[in-house]
Amino acid sequence: MIVLIESSAEFPSVAVCDGGGVVLWNEVGEDRQSHAEKLPMMVQRAVAFIGSSGGAVQAVGFQEGPGSYTGLRIGVSLAKGLCYGFNVPLIAVSGFACLGAEALERYPQCSEAWVMLDARRDEVYALKCTRHGGAEGLVRAEILPSSGVADFGSHTVFVGNANEKVKRLLGAEEAVYWDESPLAAQMSTVAAGNLALGKFVDVAYYEPFYLKDFVAGVSKKFSL
């Protein structure tokens, strides 16, 4: 069985799937940005489920990002710890591509999906997926409005947690909107396929796809 960890979005999530990509266990955190507090216990419950069902951990799937820098750091540390502890491989999965594919399955009238997660100010992390071509390139940072996000319309579904920003800045009134963020369970099919193909990343040297360097902020409580 594969343990799936998603820690880039607002709500942490963990799932377990079998070698065929069927989700057997799934948990999504109820509190925003609770990765440090909730994610370790969620992973522990996933492993306990596998043990109680008589199975074994075969691999760990991790949502590669981009997203919350802190969340990704917490998630990748847990993923690597499981890999070392159970001596199993690590699978990196694009949660953006998985979410885009799910959006196109959910809205069959659309031929393309723009996955957009909120970044700072008028910026989003964006990936375009098409029904027949899949993900186009890598996730990139876009400041909206942008010439890189064009030709959208009723054939387009925007999915992510930045829909309010997208509507305001792009004015895409005819498009379809789905408020959903990457979840661990969405990675099951891709993770199972990578396990079958032996498509793994190096546990020791793997780093999430941060896209941008971490910028530390100063607490509002701080004063001179």
Secondary structure as GFF3:
##gff-version 3
##sequence-region A 1 224
A	DSSP	beta_strand	2	6	.	.	.	ID=ss1
A	DSSP	beta_strand	13	17	.	.	.	ID=ss2
A	DSSP	beta_strand	23	28	.	.	.	ID=ss3
A	DSSP	alpha_helix	35	52	.	.	.	ID=ss4
A	DSSP	beta_strand	59	63	.	.	.	ID=ss5
A	DSSP	alpha_helix	69	86	.	.	.	ID=ss6
A	DSSP	beta_strand	90	93	.	.	.	ID=ss7
A	DSSP	alpha_helix	95	106	.	.	.	ID=ss8
A	DSSP	beta_strand	112	118	.	.	.	ID=ss9
A	DSSP	beta_strand	123	130	.	.	.	ID=ss10
A	DSSP	beta_strand	134	135	.	.	.	ID=ss11
A	DSSP	beta_strand	140	143	.	.	.	ID=ss12
A	DSSP	beta_strand	156	160	.	.	.	ID=ss13
A	DSSP	alpha_helix	163	170	.	.	.	ID=ss14
A	DSSP	beta_strand	176	179	.	.	.	ID=ss15
A	DSSP	three_ten_helix	184	187	.	.	.	ID=ss16
A	DSSP	alpha_helix	188	197	.	.	.	ID=ss17
###
